[in-house]
Amino acid sequence: MRRAWRRSRRKSNSDEGTYGMTLRDADHRHIWHPFTQHGSEPAPIVVDKARGASLFTPDGHELLDMISSWWTSIHGHAHPALNRALAEQAAAMEHVMFAGFTHPPAIALSERLAAILPGDLDRVFFSDDGSTAVEVAVKLAFQYWKNQGATRRTRFLAFEGAYHGDTLGAMAVGRGSGFYAPFDDLMFAVDLIAWPGTWDRDDEVEAREERALADLRDRLRRDGDSVAAIVVEPLVQGAGGMRMCRPGFLRAAVEMARAFGVLVIFDEVAVGFGRTGTMFACQQVGVVPDFICLSKGLTAGYLPMSVTVTTERIFEAFLDDGPRKMFTHGHSFTANPLACAVALKSLELFDEEASLDRVARIERAHRAQLDRLHASPGVARPRLTGSILAFDLRDDAGGYKSSGSERLRDYFLSRGLNIRPLGDAVYLMPPYCITDEQLSAAYAGIFQGLEDLR
Ligand SMILES: Cc1ncc(COP(=O)(O)O)c(C=O)c1O
């Protein structure tokens, strides 16, 4: 049973009478949290246990993790099989440097990824998180052209509203997200193309897609031979507000870019590993990109790791007798064996637990909410792709608003639901182990929250 609970906005929890207050005081004294305005945001929630789709506070309050802890926990928290894989690998070897050495979990994982990825995506470069997976792809694409002597190809194309992470290169190609104003002067220039986001019962999407494609065509005609790569979040722009597009649009955009020799980077950090209904979003788009970036679900939320997978053609452009053409990039924890062992087991779970069937079940449950969402006065643009259900908040005047989203977030928490709107976009992206009952609780919380917000 979930118990209602309350979160204090005060920095000291001394009046609160819940467990975890000493921890929260210590947290407040020493920790600088990510993407957090410490001057005004409420104190964070202490969580010390997690199982399946649920998070637990030290005093036993349960929160349904309806966004899979930043979209990472695809199979659910503390999965016994993943726990076992982690413990067994820890007993064998926790880490070894990855230049001049290799190890069985990385080799097995690379083989498995090459087998399940479409086309000739066979060459795996390991790194640490989603941002560095994109950073690696951007650097590889840039150096690929340098190594070929095509020194003019230095520009990048990306989409408005896209988020690709927060290292410098990832910020540059994700500058269309609008998150990085303080760093504007540090980022290289990127040409942005409109993203024709769409939703259920959207009858103007074709016109938006045509405009975006016409704009892309113009840019490519003008500067196509100076573009190194185009970077895409396929099917769903995540952090930009769960903005979804149609596969056919992306296919046309990629074909157009390729006609000008441009390399294609798919950032599937958020949507890889079943999120959109297929193992990888590129399979629905019908495109094999030159680079695919994977993280988050790769280790099922257990450990930070990512891969940038590319083709043998790209790899061969870095081969030489000396260091001149080599890719000088790598980190202390590259291809950490613990993370590789968990990732490998996570891929096995897709078969053992029929994870894609679970996603299909979640999608059916989401779809059954669409009529009611369309009928809700506070809701605009309801949309879904695979396990992701989203809509925008609309005020009574028909405008869109993000002011309600903070109140909604607190309301959801009070109902035992971890649902964090992104600006004015409310969304669900649950772990695949979520039950029908838990989904119903989340839908009920959303509809009640919309009602109360009014
Ligand atoms: C599409 C996409 N790319 C890259 C990133 C960055 O990943 P990370 O936060 O692991 O660095 C994110 C994070 O949300 C993402 O959604």
Ligand as a Chemical Component Dictionary entry (heavy atoms), coordinates in Angstrom:
data_LIG
# 
_chem_comp.id                   LIG 
_chem_comp.type                 NON-POLYMER 
_chem_comp.pdbx_formal_charge   0 
_chem_comp.three_letter_code    LIG 
# 
loop_
_chem_comp_atom.comp_id 
_chem_comp_atom.atom_id 
_chem_comp_atom.alt_atom_id 
_chem_comp_atom.type_symbol 
_chem_comp_atom.charge 
_chem_comp_atom.model_Cartn_x 
_chem_comp_atom.model_Cartn_y 
_chem_comp_atom.model_Cartn_z 
_chem_comp_atom.pdbx_ordinal 
LIG C1 C1 C 0 18.645 11.684 -26.338 1  
LIG C2 C2 C 0 19.662 11.919 -25.270 2  
LIG N1 N1 N 0 20.949 12.012 -25.591 3  
LIG C3 C3 C 0 21.903 12.193 -24.665 4  
LIG C4 C4 C 0 21.581 12.330 -23.341 5  
LIG C5 C5 C 0 22.643 12.524 -22.317 6  
LIG O1 O1 O 0 22.778 11.375 -21.556 7  
LIG P1 P1 P 0 23.496 11.421 -20.133 8  
LIG O2 O2 O 0 22.621 12.233 -19.240 9  
LIG O3 O3 O 0 23.592 10.002 -19.721 10 
LIG O4 O4 O 0 24.833 12.037 -20.341 11 
LIG C6 C6 C 0 20.236 12.253 -22.954 12 
LIG C7 C7 C 0 19.848 12.415 -21.547 13 
LIG O5 O5 O 0 18.711 12.539 -21.189 14 
LIG C8 C8 C 0 19.251 12.044 -23.940 15 
LIG O6 O6 O 0 17.944 11.965 -23.628 16 
# 
loop_
_chem_comp_bond.comp_id 
_chem_comp_bond.atom_id_1 
_chem_comp_bond.atom_id_2 
_chem_comp_bond.value_order 
_chem_comp_bond.pdbx_ordinal 
LIG C1 C2 SING 1  
LIG C2 N1 SING 2  
LIG C2 C8 DOUB 3  
LIG N1 C3 DOUB 4  
LIG C3 C4 SING 5  
LIG C4 C5 SING 6  
LIG C4 C6 DOUB 7  
LIG C5 O1 SING 8  
LIG O1 P1 SING 9  
LIG P1 O2 DOUB 10 
LIG P1 O3 SING 11 
LIG P1 O4 SING 12 
LIG C6 C7 SING 13 
LIG C6 C8 SING 14 
LIG C7 O5 DOUB 15 
LIG C8 O6 SING 16 
# 
